[in-house]
Amino acid sequence: MKGFVKTRQAQRLLHNKCVLVLGGSVQRSMYKDLVRLLQTDNFLTLSQLKSKGEHSFESDRLVEGGCLGLMANGIDYREVRQYHSDHHLLRFYFITRVYSPYMQTILEDLRQGLKPDLIIVSSCVWDMTRYGLNCLENYKENLHRFFGQIKTAVCHDCLIIWTLAMPLAKQIRGGFLVSEVRHLGPSLCTDIIEANFYGGQLADAYGLDTLDLHFHFRLSLQHRMPDGVHWDALAHRAISSLLLLHVAQAWGVVLGEAPCASASLLPSRPPAGSAGEVSKKKRRKAKVKWFPPPPPPPMAREPGPAPWCPRFRPPGAPRQHFPGPGFRMSPFPRPLLPPPWRMMTPSYPPFRRPPPDWGSGGWGGWPGGGCVRWRRPYHRIHPYYPPGPPGPPGPRRPMWGCFQMHFLQR
């Protein structure tokens, strides 16, 4: 794939070099992809990514542990692999803690025999889940011990790269989290970020190189496996390319057509021609149809004073209702406005309740003179009569029909 380091470039860069990889299952897949890249441009298969402790992988051999010992998911699991060719030497150590008695034996081997040119090391997830409640504090102390001793165990020209842990999912499946530490799953993805920050700052203080894989793959989570911890073959080829680009820059080697280290090797979203992108565009167009069209742009007005308004009275003009001297008519037709509110009122007078002394003739002026007798409304017939003080209670009458009660006289 375009953008990845090719086999020919990796062979030239690691020619007559000894590479040491220390870490867990993710670093084991890194070692396998480097071994595969030194022989062919093909990616790892799914079965090769999932397998562990096998006798041989792509012409390498199992030195210690694995299927030769106890196959388990505990902290005592060991696996040492080595790939040796005419001009390349790669060795992998499976570790579950950044500093432990087993790590001390590895450092002792580096002091006495093996002198690597490149060391790729990472240990974080196992340290944060399998060693008690104060795992973060113990992890910080072990980082100080490891960084202080590894600088004295190797040659001064050995390049040591501390790789930060990759993003974890909130729900981790599989056999990585045993039942005793299953409750740490939801918060582990955020605890890893804190541990990465401290490890990266401490590695820089000790003079080690740091490769932030968490940053590079934070937008490429679609390449993470369903278990929430491991990654697919495409992601591991991108990791190998990032490592080799970092090594080439540290050693001052030009790889040729390889992209710069800051370029993104994995797409953060599907390509433009994929089915998912097309469906998103269709849904976006369908949503836009429901919105009203935008308003038309405002009409441009000619430069100069604002047009004359019929309600505008020029300064100094007399207050009059009809045109007079100096009154200028509007050149624009008067808009059709609705009539004033007072012209829309009905011609008949509104309904009013008569006063209490309406029948005595003292009030006067009420239409009808005294020919119409007013009766108190019956609230059983008019349940929604306008509110007001009810009249004096009358005598109780039998409950007849509404029609008879309407013509009942008191």
C-alpha positions as CSV (number, residue, x, y, z in Angstrom):
1,M,0.0,0.0,0.0
2,K,1.2,3.5,-0.8
3,G,2.7,5.3,2.2
4,F,4.1,2.2,3.9
5,V,7.8,1.3,4.1
6,K,8.7,-1.4,1.6
7,T,10.7,-4.6,2.1
8,R,13.7,-3.3,0.2
9,Q,13.9,-0.2,2.4
10,A,13.5,-2.1,5.6
11,Q,16.3,-4.5,4.5
12,R,18.7,-1.7,3.8
13,L,17.9,0.2,7.0
14,L,18.3,-2.9,9.3
15,H,21.3,-4.3,7.4
16,N,23.7,-6.0,9.8
17,K,21.7,-4.7,12.8
18,C,20.5,-6.4,15.9
19,V,16.9,-5.4,17.0
20,L,15.4,-6.3,20.4
21,V,11.7,-6.0,21.1
22,L,10.4,-6.1,24.7
23,G,6.7,-6.0,25.5
24,G,3.3,-7.9,25.6
25,S,1.1,-9.3,22.9
26,V,0.9,-6.1,20.9
27,Q,4.7,-5.9,20.8
28,R,4.8,-9.5,19.7
29,S,2.7,-8.6,16.7
30,M,5.1,-5.7,16.0
31,Y,7.9,-8.2,16.0
32,K,6.1,-10.6,13.7
33,D,5.3,-7.8,11.3
34,L,8.9,-6.7,11.2
35,V,10.0,-10.3,10.5
36,R,7.4,-10.5,7.7
37,L,8.4,-7.1,6.3
38,L,12.1,-8.2,6.0
39,Q,11.0,-11.0,3.7
40,T,7.9,-9.8,1.8
41,D,5.5,-6.8,1.4
42,N,2.5,-9.0,2.4
43,F,0.6,-8.3,5.6
44,L,0.1,-10.7,8.5
45,T,-2.9,-13.0,8.4
46,L,-5.5,-13.2,11.1
47,S,-4.3,-16.6,12.3
48,Q,-0.7,-15.3,12.6
49,L,-1.9,-12.3,14.7
50,K,-3.9,-14.5,17.1
51,S,-1.4,-17.3,17.5
52,K,1.2,-17.3,20.3
53,G,3.9,-19.6,21.5
54,E,4.2,-21.5,18.2
55,H,7.4,-23.3,17.3
56,S,8.1,-21.3,14.2
57,F,6.9,-18.2,12.4
58,E,8.2,-17.1,9.1
59,S,11.6,-18.9,9.5
60,D,12.0,-17.8,13.1
61,R,12.3,-20.2,16.1
62,L,11.0,-20.4,19.7
63,V,13.9,-20.1,22.1
64,E,12.1,-20.3,25.5
65,G,8.6,-20.5,26.9
66,G,5.5,-20.6,24.7
67,C,4.4,-24.1,23.8
68,L,7.6,-25.4,25.4
69,G,6.4,-24.4,28.8
70,L,3.1,-23.4,30.4
71,M,0.5,-21.8,28.0
72,A,-1.5,-19.4,30.2
73,N,-2.6,-15.8,30.5
74,G,-1.0,-15.1,33.8
75,I,2.0,-12.9,34.8
76,D,4.3,-15.9,34.8
77,Y,3.9,-16.5,31.0
78,R,7.2,-16.5,29.1
79,E,8.0,-16.4,25.4
80,V,11.4,-15.7,23.7
81,R,11.6,-15.7,19.9
82,Q,14.4,-15.0,17.5
83,Y,14.7,-14.5,13.8
84,H,18.2,-14.8,12.3
85,S,19.2,-14.4,8.7
86,D,22.5,-13.6,6.9
87,H,22.2,-9.9,7.6
88,H,19.4,-9.4,10.2
89,L,18.9,-10.5,13.8
90,L,15.6,-9.9,15.7
91,R,14.7,-11.1,19.2
92,F,11.5,-10.8,21.2
93,Y,11.0,-11.1,24.9
94,F,7.4,-11.3,26.4
95,I,7.3,-9.3,29.6
96,T,4.4,-8.5,31.9
97,R,6.1,-5.8,34.0
98,V,8.5,-3.0,33.1
99,Y,10.8,-3.9,36.0
100,S,10.8,-7.3,37.7
101,P,13.2,-10.1,38.5
102,Y,12.7,-11.5,35.0
103,M,13.6,-8.0,33.6
104,Q,16.7,-8.1,35.7
105,T,17.8,-11.3,34.0
106,I,17.2,-9.8,30.6
107,L,19.3,-6.7,31.5
108,E,22.1,-9.0,32.7
109,D,22.1,-10.8,29.4
110,L,22.5,-7.4,27.7
111,R,25.5,-6.6,29.9
112,Q,27.3,-9.9,29.2
113,G,26.5,-11.0,25.7
114,L,24.0,-9.5,23.3
115,K,24.7,-5.9,22.1
116,P,21.6,-4.7,20.2
117,D,21.7,-1.7,17.9
118,L,18.0,-0.9,18.4
119,I,15.7,-1.6,21.4
120,I,11.9,-1.2,21.1
121,V,10.3,-1.5,24.5
122,S,6.8,-0.9,26.0
123,S,5.0,-2.1,29.1
124,C,1.9,-0.5,30.5
125,V,-1.4,-2.5,30.3
126,W,-0.2,-5.5,32.3
127,D,1.4,-3.2,34.9
128,M,-1.9,-1.3,35.3
129,T,-4.1,-4.4,35.8
130,R,-2.3,-7.3,37.5
131,Y,-0.3,-5.8,40.4
132,G,-2.6,-4.6,43.1
133,L,-4.5,-1.5,43.9
134,N,-1.5,0.9,43.9
135,C,-0.5,-0.2,40.4
136,L,0.0,3.4,39.1
137,E,2.4,4.4,41.9
138,N,4.3,1.1,41.5
139,Y,4.4,1.6,37.8
140,K,6.1,5.0,38.2
141,E,8.7,3.6,40.6
142,N,9.5,0.7,38.2
143,L,9.9,3.1,35.3
144,H,12.6,5.0,37.2
145,R,14.4,1.7,37.9
146,F,14.2,0.4,34.4
147,F,15.2,3.6,32.6
148,G,18.1,4.0,35.0
149,Q,19.5,0.5,34.5
150,I,18.9,0.0,30.7
151,K,21.1,3.0,29.9
152,T,24.0,1.3,31.7
153,A,23.3,-2.2,30.2
154,V,23.7,-1.3,26.5
155,C,26.2,0.6,24.5
156,H,26.1,4.4,24.3
157,D,25.2,4.3,20.6
158,C,22.2,2.0,21.0
159,L,18.9,3.6,20.0
160,I,16.2,2.9,22.6
161,I,12.6,3.7,21.6
162,W,9.9,3.8,24.3
163,T,6.5,3.3,22.6
164,L,3.4,4.4,24.4
165,A,0.4,2.1,24.8
166,M,-2.2,2.2,22.1
167,P,-5.8,3.2,22.7
168,L,-8.0,0.7,24.5
169,A,-11.7,0.2,24.2
170,K,-14.1,0.8,27.1
171,Q,-15.4,-2.7,26.9
172,I,-12.5,-5.2,26.8
173,R,-13.3,-8.8,25.8
174,G,-11.4,-12.0,25.7
175,G,-9.0,-13.5,28.2
176,F,-6.9,-10.4,28.9
177,L,-9.0,-9.2,31.8
178,V,-9.6,-12.1,34.2
179,S,-12.6,-12.1,36.5
180,E,-10.6,-10.7,39.4
181,V,-9.8,-7.4,37.6
182,R,-12.9,-7.2,35.4
183,H,-14.1,-4.1,37.2
184,L,-11.1,-2.1,35.9
185,G,-12.3,-2.3,32.3
186,P,-14.4,0.9,32.0
187,S,-11.7,3.1,33.6
188,L,-8.7,1.4,32.0
189,C,-8.8,3.5,28.8
190,T,-8.4,6.7,30.8
191,D,-5.8,5.3,33.2
192,I,-3.7,4.4,30.2
193,I,-3.6,8.0,29.1
194,E,-2.2,9.1,32.5
195,A,0.3,6.3,32.5
196,N,1.4,7.2,28.9
197,F,1.9,10.8,29.8
198,Y,4.1,10.0,32.8
199,G,6.1,7.3,30.9
200,G,6.7,9.7,28.0
201,Q,7.9,12.5,30.2
202,L,10.1,10.2,32.2
203,A,11.7,8.6,29.1
204,D,12.4,12.0,27.7
205,A,14.1,13.0,31.0
206,Y,16.4,9.9,30.8
207,G,17.3,10.7,27.2
208,L,15.3,7.9,25.5
209,D,13.3,8.3,22.3
210,T,9.5,8.2,22.5
211,L,7.0,7.1,19.9
212,D,3.4,8.1,20.8
213,L,1.3,5.3,19.2
214,H,-1.7,6.5,21.2
215,F,-1.6,9.8,19.4
216,H,-1.1,8.2,15.9
217,F,-4.0,5.8,16.2
218,R,-6.5,7.8,18.2
219,L,-8.5,8.4,14.9
220,S,-7.9,5.0,13.4
221,L,-10.0,2.9,15.9
222,Q,-11.7,1.0,13.0
223,H,-8.5,-1.0,12.8
224,R,-8.8,-2.2,16.4
225,M,-9.8,-5.8,16.9
226,P,-13.2,-6.7,18.5
227,D,-11.5,-7.6,21.8
228,G,-10.6,-3.9,22.4
229,V,-6.9,-4.5,22.9
230,H,-5.2,-5.8,19.8
231,W,-5.1,-4.4,16.2
232,D,-5.3,-5.7,12.7
233,A,-2.6,-6.3,10.1
234,L,-3.0,-3.0,8.4
235,A,-2.4,-1.1,11.7
236,H,0.7,-3.2,12.5
237,R,2.2,-2.4,9.1
238,A,1.6,1.3,9.9
239,I,3.3,0.8,13.2
240,S,6.3,-0.8,11.5
241,S,6.5,2.1,9.1
242,L,6.4,4.6,11.9
243,L,9.2,2.8,13.8
244,L,11.4,2.5,10.7
245,L,10.8,6.1,9.8
246,H,11.8,7.2,13.3
247,V,14.9,5.0,13.2
248,A,15.9,6.3,9.8
249,Q,15.6,9.9,11.1
250,A,17.6,9.1,14.2
251,W,20.4,7.4,12.2
252,G,20.4,10.0,9.4
253,V,19.3,7.5,6.7
254,V,17.2,8.6,3.7
255,L,14.6,5.9,2.8
256,G,13.8,7.3,-0.6
257,E,10.1,7.6,-1.4
258,A,8.9,7.0,2.1
259,P,6.5,9.6,3.5
260,C,7.5,11.9,6.4
261,A,7.0,10.7,9.9
262,S,4.3,13.3,10.6
263,A,2.1,12.1,7.8
264,S,-0.9,9.9,8.6
265,L,-0.4,6.4,7.3
266,L,-4.0,5.2,8.0
267,P,-7.1,6.9,6.9
268,S,-9.3,8.2,9.7
269,R,-12.5,7.7,7.8
270,P,-13.7,5.6,4.8
271,P,-12.6,6.7,1.3
272,A,-14.8,9.0,-0.7
273,G,-16.0,6.3,-3.0
274,S,-17.1,3.8,-0.4
275,A,-20.7,2.7,0.2
276,G,-20.8,4.3,3.6
277,E,-19.8,7.7,2.3
278,V,-22.4,7.5,-0.5
279,S,-25.1,6.7,1.9
280,K,-24.1,9.5,4.2
281,K,-24.3,11.9,1.2
282,K,-27.8,10.7,0.3
283,R,-29.0,11.1,3.9
284,R,-27.5,14.6,4.0
285,K,-29.3,15.6,0.8
286,A,-32.6,14.1,2.1
287,K,-32.3,16.2,5.2
288,V,-31.6,19.4,3.4
289,K,-34.8,19.0,1.4
290,W,-36.9,19.5,4.5
291,F,-35.5,22.9,5.2
292,P,-37.2,26.0,3.6
293,P,-35.3,27.8,0.9
294,P,-33.0,30.7,1.9
295,P,-34.5,34.2,1.8
296,P,-33.8,36.3,-1.4
297,P,-30.9,38.7,-1.2
298,P,-31.8,42.3,-0.3
299,M,-32.4,44.7,-3.2
300,A,-29.7,47.2,-3.9
301,R,-30.7,50.8,-3.4
302,E,-29.4,53.6,-5.5
303,P,-27.0,55.9,-3.7
304,G,-28.4,59.1,-2.3
305,P,-31.0,60.1,0.3
306,A,-33.7,57.7,1.4
307,P,-36.9,57.8,-0.7
308,W,-39.6,60.1,0.5
309,C,-42.3,58.7,2.8
310,P,-45.9,60.1,2.7
311,R,-45.9,60.4,6.6
312,F,-42.7,62.4,6.5
313,R,-43.1,66.2,7.1
314,P,-40.3,68.3,5.7
315,P,-38.7,70.6,8.3
316,G,-40.4,74.0,8.5
317,A,-43.6,72.8,6.8
318,P,-46.9,73.7,8.5
319,R,-48.9,71.0,10.2
320,Q,-51.8,70.5,7.9
321,H,-54.0,67.7,6.7
322,F,-54.2,68.6,3.0
323,P,-51.5,69.5,0.5
324,G,-50.4,73.1,0.6
325,P,-47.6,75.3,-0.6
326,G,-44.3,73.4,-0.4
327,F,-46.0,70.0,0.0
328,R,-44.3,67.4,-2.2
329,M,-46.3,64.4,-3.4
330,S,-44.8,61.0,-3.2
331,P,-43.6,59.7,-6.5
332,F,-44.3,56.1,-5.3
333,P,-47.9,54.7,-5.2
334,R,-49.3,54.4,-1.7
335,P,-49.2,50.7,-0.5
336,L,-52.5,48.9,0.1
337,L,-52.7,48.8,3.9
338,P,-55.5,47.4,5.9
339,P,-58.0,50.0,7.3
340,P,-57.5,51.4,10.8
341,W,-58.9,49.4,13.7
342,R,-61.7,52.0,14.4
343,M,-63.1,51.5,10.9
344,M,-63.4,47.7,11.5
345,T,-65.7,48.0,14.6
346,P,-69.4,47.0,14.1
347,S,-72.0,49.7,13.6
348,Y,-74.4,48.4,16.3
349,P,-73.7,49.2,19.9
350,P,-72.1,46.5,22.1
351,F,-74.1,44.5,24.5
352,R,-74.3,45.8,28.0
353,R,-76.0,44.6,31.1
354,P,-78.7,47.0,32.4
355,P,-78.3,48.6,35.8
356,P,-80.3,47.2,38.8
357,D,-82.8,50.1,38.7
358,W,-83.5,49.7,35.0
359,G,-87.2,48.9,35.4
360,S,-88.0,51.9,37.7
361,G,-87.4,54.6,35.0
362,G,-84.8,56.5,37.0
363,W,-81.9,55.6,34.7
364,G,-83.6,56.4,31.4
365,G,-82.1,56.4,27.9
366,W,-82.0,52.6,27.7
367,P,-83.6,51.3,24.5
368,G,-86.9,49.7,25.2
369,G,-88.2,52.2,27.7
370,G,-89.7,49.7,30.2
371,C,-91.6,47.5,27.8
372,V,-89.2,44.5,28.2
373,R,-88.9,42.8,31.5
374,W,-85.5,41.7,32.6
375,R,-85.2,38.4,34.4
376,R,-82.3,36.9,36.3
377,P,-80.5,34.3,34.2
378,Y,-80.8,30.7,35.4
379,H,-77.4,29.2,35.8
380,R,-78.5,25.6,35.3
381,I,-79.5,26.5,31.7
382,H,-76.5,28.8,31.1
383,P,-73.5,27.0,32.7
384,Y,-70.9,29.2,31.0
385,Y,-72.6,32.6,31.7
386,P,-70.1,35.5,32.2
387,P,-68.9,35.6,35.7
388,G,-70.6,38.0,38.1
389,P,-72.4,38.1,41.5
390,P,-75.4,35.8,41.4
391,G,-78.8,37.2,42.2
392,P,-80.9,36.5,45.3
393,P,-81.7,32.8,45.7
394,G,-85.2,32.0,44.6
395,P,-87.6,29.3,45.7
396,R,-86.8,25.7,44.9
397,R,-88.6,24.3,41.9
398,P,-88.8,20.7,40.6
399,M,-86.2,19.7,38.0
400,W,-88.0,19.8,34.7
401,G,-86.6,19.7,31.3
402,C,-84.4,22.5,29.9
403,F,-87.1,23.6,27.5
404,Q,-89.7,24.1,30.3
405,M,-87.2,25.8,32.5
406,H,-86.5,28.3,29.7
407,F,-90.0,29.6,29.8
408,L,-90.5,29.5,33.5
409,Q,-91.4,32.9,35.1
410,R,-90.5,33.8,38.6
